[in-house]
Amino acid sequence: MRSAPRILPASTSRDARMLLFTRAARGFADGVVSVLLASYLGRLGFTPLQIGAVVTATLLGSAFLTLGIGLLGHRFRRRAVLLGAAGLMVATGLGFAGVTSFWPLLVVAFVGTVNPSSGDVTLFLPTEQAVLAEASDARDRTGLFAWYNLTGTFAGAAGALAAGFPAAFARRSGIDIASAERAGFLVYSALGIVAAFAYARLSPAVEHDTSAPARPLQRSRGIVLKLSALFSLDSFGGGFVVQSLLVLWLYRRFALSVEVAGAIFFAAGLLAAFSQFVAARLAARIGHVRTMVFTHLPANVFLLIAGLMPTAPLAVFCLLLRMSLSSMDVPARQAYVMAMVPREERAAASSVTNVPRSLAAALSPLLSGVLLDKTSFGWPLLCAGILKAAYDLLLFAQFAHLRPAEEPARG
C-alpha cells in the first residue's frame, strides 16, 4: 500500500505525492478567489481601474516574495519555508475577508498570497519545484511536473465552479451577495491550514544542506537569464488576461454573471488539466522546447480571435479552444528549466525564471483595467495574444537547439 499509484511515474516518492496534494488544495483555493475577486471588489464599490490595481499588487507582492524565497531560501529548511508560506496564505484570506477599504486592501494584496490567475505564481513555487525535481528519476521528471500541474489545474477548475455558489446561495436566501462572496476568502484561509498540515508531514529527505555556502546561478546564469527574459514577455502578455480580469471582461462585454463565468472556467480548467497528460508524452517525442512552442502558439491565435468575436458563445468557444492548448507548455517549461541547471541551483533558477514573470505580469493588469474602464471591446485579449505569440517565436529561435541530457537527440 505504500508504493506509488500506477498512474504516477514509477519513481515518484511519498514527498512528491504530498506536494501533489498541497498543489491541489492551493489550486482549489486559487480557483475560488480568482473568479470571486473582481466580482467581490466590484460589490465593495471598486472601479475597474482599482480592481486592476489590486490585481497588480497581488502579482507584484508575489514576485518579491518569490524572489526572496528563491535567492535566500537555501539558508532555511524547506519545510519551514513552506509552513511559513501556508501561514501567510491563512492570513491573506482573513485579510481579504475583513478589510473593505481600497488602500488597506491594496496593502493586503501586496504582502499576501492571493493568486488572480489560473496558474501558480506564488512563493510556494521555488521550493516545491526544487523538491519535485529531486523526487523522481530524471526520465520521469516531465511526467511528474505534468501531474503537479494537472492536479493544480483540475482543482483550480473545481474552485472556479464553486465560486458561483455564494452568489446563487445569496439570491435564494436573500442575504447580501458581497457577504456571501466574502466566505470564499475564508475557504481560502481554511485550505491554507490544510496545506500547512500536509507540509508538516514531509520527510527529512526534502531538506538540503543549509550550512553550505550557496552561490545562486553561478554555473547556469546565462541560460537562466535568457529564459527569464523570454518568460517575462510571455507573462506580460498573460497579465492582460488573468482569470479575474477575464471574468470582468465577460461581464462588461456580454453581461455574463459570476456563476456563468465560473462554469466556463471550470470547463476551461478541465481542458487545461487533461492536456497536461499529452504534454509529457509530446515532450518525450519531440522535445521540451518544441512542445512549448507548437502548443502555445496556436493557443494564442485562438486568444486573438476570441477578442474579436461579436457574441458570447463564439468568444467562449475560442477561449475554450485556447485553454485546451495553452497549459501544455507548463510542465515542459518547468522540467526544461530544472534539467538545464545543476541540482544546487534549481531553487534559485525556479525563482529567477518565475519572479520576472510575476513582475511582468503585474504591470499589465493595471493597463487591462484602464482598457476595460474605457471600453468593453477585447483589447486586453488582442494585446495578450500578440505579445505571447512573439514570445513563442523568439523562444523557438533561441532555444530549439538546446536540449537536456535526458532528451533524445533529433535526427
ChimeraX attribute file (.defattr): number of C-alpha atoms within 10 A of each C-alpha:
attribute: neighborCount
match mode: 1-to-1
recipient: residues
	/A:1	4
	/A:2	6
	/A:3	10
	/A:4	15
	/A:5	11
	/A:6	8
	/A:7	7
	/A:8	15
	/A:9	18
	/A:10	14
	/A:11	17
	/A:12	22
	/A:13	18
	/A:14	15
	/A:15	20
	/A:16	25
	/A:17	20
	/A:18	17
	/A:19	21
	/A:20	22
	/A:21	20
	/A:22	25
	/A:23	26
	/A:24	23
	/A:25	24
	/A:26	27
	/A:27	29
	/A:28	28
	/A:29	32
	/A:30	30
	/A:31	34
	/A:32	30
	/A:33	31
	/A:34	28
	/A:35	32
	/A:36	31
	/A:37	28
	/A:38	27
	/A:39	25
	/A:40	23
	/A:41	23
	/A:42	16
	/A:43	15
	/A:44	14
	/A:45	14
	/A:46	18
	/A:47	16
	/A:48	23
	/A:49	19
	/A:50	21
	/A:51	27
	/A:52	27
	/A:53	24
	/A:54	28
	/A:55	32
	/A:56	28
	/A:57	26
	/A:58	26
	/A:59	33
	/A:60	23
	/A:61	24
	/A:62	28
	/A:63	27
	/A:64	20
	/A:65	21
	/A:66	28
	/A:67	23
	/A:68	17
	/A:69	25
	/A:70	28
	/A:71	21
	/A:72	14
	/A:73	20
	/A:74	25
	/A:75	16
	/A:76	15
	/A:77	16
	/A:78	23
	/A:79	20
	/A:80	15
	/A:81	19
	/A:82	22
	/A:83	20
	/A:84	15
	/A:85	22
	/A:86	26
	/A:87	17
	/A:88	18
	/A:89	25
	/A:90	25
	/A:91	20
	/A:92	24
	/A:93	28
	/A:94	20
	/A:95	20
	/A:96	27
	/A:97	19
	/A:98	13
	/A:99	13
	/A:100	15
	/A:101	12
	/A:102	17
	/A:103	12
	/A:104	12
	/A:105	18
	/A:106	21
	/A:107	15
	/A:108	23
	/A:109	26
	/A:110	22
	/A:111	19
	/A:112	26
	/A:113	27
	/A:114	29
	/A:115	27
	/A:116	28
	/A:117	24
	/A:118	24
	/A:119	18
	/A:120	20
	/A:121	23
	/A:122	23
	/A:123	27
	/A:124	23
	/A:125	20
	/A:126	27
	/A:127	25
	/A:128	22
	/A:129	23
	/A:130	23
	/A:131	21
	/A:132	23
	/A:133	23
	/A:134	18
	/A:135	21
	/A:136	19
	/A:137	15
	/A:138	18
	/A:139	13
	/A:140	19
	/A:141	27
	/A:142	30
	/A:143	26
	/A:144	28
	/A:145	24
	/A:146	30
	/A:147	24
	/A:148	25
	/A:149	28
	/A:150	28
	/A:151	25
	/A:152	29
	/A:153	31
	/A:154	24
	/A:155	27
	/A:156	33
	/A:157	30
	/A:158	23
	/A:159	28
	/A:160	34
	/A:161	25
	/A:162	22
	/A:163	29
	/A:164	22
	/A:165	17
	/A:166	22
	/A:167	22
	/A:168	16
	/A:169	15
	/A:170	16
	/A:171	12
	/A:172	9
	/A:173	10
	/A:174	9
	/A:175	12
	/A:176	14
	/A:177	18
	/A:178	18
	/A:179	16
	/A:180	18
	/A:181	27
	/A:182	21
	/A:183	17
	/A:184	27
	/A:185	26
	/A:186	21
	/A:187	18
	/A:188	28
	/A:189	25
	/A:190	18
	/A:191	24
	/A:192	26
	/A:193	18
	/A:194	16
	/A:195	26
	/A:196	22
	/A:197	14
	/A:198	18
	/A:199	23
	/A:200	12
	/A:201	11
	/A:202	18
	/A:203	12
	/A:204	11
	/A:205	10
	/A:206	18
	/A:207	15
	/A:208	15
	/A:209	12
	/A:210	13
	/A:211	9
	/A:212	9
	/A:213	9
	/A:214	16
	/A:215	12
	/A:216	19
	/A:217	21
	/A:218	12
	/A:219	13
	/A:220	15
	/A:221	15
	/A:222	11
	/A:223	16
	/A:224	20
	/A:225	16
	/A:226	15
	/A:227	19
	/A:228	22
	/A:229	17
	/A:230	22
	/A:231	24
	/A:232	23
	/A:233	22
	/A:234	24
	/A:235	27
	/A:236	25
	/A:237	28
	/A:238	26
	/A:239	31
	/A:240	28
	/A:241	26
	/A:242	25
	/A:243	26
	/A:244	24
	/A:245	28
	/A:246	23
	/A:247	26
	/A:248	27
	/A:249	27
	/A:250	20
	/A:251	17
	/A:252	16
	/A:253	17
	/A:254	15
	/A:255	12
	/A:256	16
	/A:257	16
	/A:258	26
	/A:259	19
	/A:260	16
	/A:261	24
	/A:262	27
	/A:263	19
	/A:264	19
	/A:265	28
	/A:266	24
	/A:267	20
	/A:268	24
	/A:269	29
	/A:270	20
	/A:271	22
	/A:272	27
	/A:273	28
	/A:274	20
	/A:275	20
	/A:276	29
	/A:277	17
	/A:278	15
	/A:279	25
	/A:280	27
	/A:281	15
	/A:282	18
	/A:283	24
	/A:284	17
	/A:285	14
	/A:286	15
	/A:287	23
	/A:288	29
	/A:289	22
	/A:290	21
	/A:291	24
	/A:292	26
	/A:293	22
	/A:294	17
	/A:295	20
	/A:296	24
	/A:297	22
	/A:298	18
	/A:299	25
	/A:300	28
	/A:301	18
	/A:302	22
	/A:303	29
	/A:304	24
	/A:305	18
	/A:306	25
	/A:307	23
	/A:308	16
	/A:309	16
	/A:310	13
	/A:311	11
	/A:312	15
	/A:313	11
	/A:314	15
	/A:315	21
	/A:316	19
	/A:317	16
	/A:318	22
	/A:319	25
	/A:320	24
	/A:321	21
	/A:322	26
	/A:323	25
	/A:324	23
	/A:325	25
	/A:326	24
	/A:327	28
	/A:328	31
	/A:329	24
	/A:330	23
	/A:331	28
	/A:332	28
	/A:333	20
	/A:334	21
	/A:335	25
	/A:336	22
	/A:337	21
	/A:338	25
	/A:339	20
	/A:340	17
	/A:341	22
	/A:342	14
	/A:343	13
	/A:344	18
	/A:345	22
	/A:346	26
	/A:347	27
	/A:348	29
	/A:349	31
	/A:350	26
	/A:351	28
	/A:352	26
	/A:353	24
	/A:354	29
	/A:355	29
	/A:356	25
	/A:357	25
	/A:358	28
	/A:359	22
	/A:360	25
	/A:361	29
	/A:362	28
	/A:363	22
	/A:364	26
	/A:365	31
	/A:366	23
	/A:367	18
	/A:368	28
	/A:369	25
	/A:370	19
	/A:371	19
	/A:372	22
	/A:373	15
	/A:374	11
	/A:375	13
	/A:376	16
	/A:377	17
	/A:378	24
	/A:379	18
	/A:380	29
	/A:381	26
	/A:382	21
	/A:383	21
	/A:384	26
	/A:385	28
	/A:386	17
	/A:387	17
	/A:388	26
	/A:389	22
	/A:390	16
	/A:391	23
	/A:392	24
	/A:393	13
	/A:394	15
	/A:395	20
	/A:396	15
	/A:397	10
	/A:398	13
	/A:399	15
	/A:400	14
	/A:401	12
	/A:402	14
	/A:403	17
	/A:404	16
	/A:405	10
	/A:406	11
	/A:407	18
	/A:408	12
	/A:409	11
	/A:410	9
	/A:411	3
